[in-house]
Amino acid sequence: MWRRTKMEWFRLLKTKRGCRLLLKDPFLQQLRSSMQDEDCDNSYFRSIL
């Protein structure tokens, strides 16, 4: 679940410090790892075909 509002995300993205904070956000880390897992699964199936 998003802990921050959209406006907070966009405001933080405008600064280097904000980007670093967002990269350390647990929600984004979980999202990134799940997307990487999904990508690995897809590449595995593509290599079989």
C-alpha positions, -999 to +999 in steps of 0.1 A: +000+000+000+013+035-008+022+053+023+027+086+005+003+106-016+010+112-053+019+149-046+045+138-020+060+114-045+063+140-072+077+166-048+103+142-036+113+132-072+123+168-079+154+166-055+184+143-053+177+138-016+141+129-023+150+104-050+174+087-025+146+086+001+122+071-024+147+044-035+150+033+001+113+031+005+102-004+015+072-004-009+094+005-039+120-021-029+093-048-027+078-037-060+113-037-077+121-072-065+087-086-075+092-070-110+126-085-113+113-119-103+086-117-129+111-106-155+133-136-147+104-159-150+094-144-184+130-147-197+132-183-186+100-192-206+113-173-236+145-192-236+126-225-236+105-215-267 
